[in-house]
Amino acid sequence: MLTLVLGGARSGKSAYAEKLAVDCDLHVTYIATAQVYDAEFTARILHHKQRRPAHWQLVEQPFFLADALKQHAASNHCIIVDCLTLWLAQWLCPDCNPPQDKTWEKELLSFTKVLPELPGEIIVVSNEVGMGIVPLGEINRRFQDEQGRLNQTVAKLADKVVFIAAGLPLVLK
């Protein structure tokens, strides 16, 4: 079962995904895609960690998400990926030190190929970034375009898609 949880910043999408994981009553692995860049972001990550059950396994993987999913997915197991937005941003941002031996396009292909084949419960969190204005700057527009395409691709593959606004779920699929 693949579930995509979409929403804006601070919409409650991560908390909703975590509740889904608790409710499925399986062993949970939390794949965090974030890299820490400053004290403010460290505090955000700490807030997320404190909210999660301590017995959940944590895997930090900012780039090779397809490999991490293949390694950790199993029947009778739940994986949360939080989140696709940071994963994409790190691939596109040269200051985030993306791997030089692989491209975003290759990693995206690996991810979308493996995603429908994974056993167990998979919950993927992503930001909906296409509801505002078109941003200034080429890299910003590329990010918005790539994020929109990524969300559409995962939504097509997903068994369930939920949009979160103000902490409230709206089931789209």
N, C-alpha and C positions, 0 to 999 in steps of 0.2 A: 504494500500500500504506500503510495507516494502522495504526500500532502504538501502543497505550496501555501505558505502563509505570507500574504502581501500586506503592506501598509506604509504609511509615511513615517517619518522620524518621530519617535516617542509616541507611536500610536498604540502600543501594547502588543505588537506582533510577537516579540520574543517571549513575553510572559504567556501569551496564548499558546505558542508552540510548546513551551515547557509544560503547561497544563495538559495538552494533548499527550505528551510523553508520559506524564505521571498517570493519566487515566488509562493508558494502554497496559500498564502493569507489567512491563518488560524491563530487562536490563537496558540501561540507556548509556549511549556514548554521545557526548556533546562535541561536535567538531567546530571549533572556533577558528574563523578565518582572519581575525584581526591581528594586526601587528601594533605594538605599543609605540607611539611616537612622542608623547608628552605626558605631563602629570594629569592633565584634565582627562585624557583618554584612559589613563591608568585607573582613575576614579570610576569612570563608566564601566570598565571591565570588572572592577571589584564589585560594583553594584550588581552586575549580572551574576558573578560567582556566588555572592552571598545569598542570592535568591534561589539558586539551584540546590537540589539535594546533594549532600557531601559524597554520597556513594556513587554518583554518576561518574563515569570515566570521562576525562577531558583529553581531547586531542587537539593540538594547535597546528593548523595547517593553512598558511596564508596563500599557497600557490597550487599545490598538486592535489586538488580536491578529488579528482577521479580516483587516484591511487589510494587516498585515505578511505574513500567510500568502499572500494573493493576490499581493502584490508579489514575493515571493521564491520561491514554489513553481514548479518547472519539472520537466519530464521529465528523467531522468538527473541528478537533484539530490536531496539528502537534507536535510530540515529537522528539527532537534530543537527542540521547544518545552519550555523548562524554567523555570518549571513553572506548571501551571494553578492550583495552590493559592495561590501569591503573586499571580497575576493576579486571582483572585477576591477575595482579602483586600483588595487595593488598591482594587477597585471598591466593596467594602462598608464600608471604614473611612474615615470622613469626614476623619480626620487625614492620610490618604494623598493628599489633593487629587484625588479623581476628577474627571473632566471634568464640568462643570455642564450642558453641552449634550447629553449622552447619558446613558442609564441602563444599569445592569447588564443589565436584561432585553433591551434593544435590542441591546447588544453580544453577549450570549449568543446571541440569535437569528441575528445576522450570522455568528458563529463556527460555530454548528451547521449553518447553511445552506451555508457555503463549505467546511467540512471534508471532506465526501465528494466534492467536485468537484475537489479539488486534484490536480495531476499530481505524479509523483515519489514518493519515500519520505518519509513524515511520521511522526515519532516524537514522541509527546506524553508528558510526565512529569507525574504528579499524585500527591498524597498521599492515602492511604486514611485518613480521619479518623473513620470510624464504628465503630471496633473498641473504643473505650473507653467511658467513662461519658458520659452526656448532660451537657454543660457548664452551669455556672451563667451566667446573664445572657442577655438577649434577643439581643444581637449575636453572642454566641458560639454560641448555638443556631441562629441564622439561618445563620451561616457553615457550621456542620456540616451542616445540612440542604441548603444550596445546593451545598456540595462533594459531598455524596452524590449529589444529582440530576445534577450536572455529570458526575461520574465514570460514572454509569449511562448517561447520554446518549452520551458519547464511546465507552464500551464497546460500545454497540449499533451505532455507526457503524464501529467499528474492525474491521479484518480479523484482528488479533491482539491479545490482551490478556495481559500478563505481570505477575504479582504477585511482588515481590521481598521476601524476608525474610532477614535476616542475610547479604545479598549473594548469595543463591541464588534463581534464577528458578523460578517455578511457572507454567507456561502455563495460562491459564484459558480461552482461546479461540484 
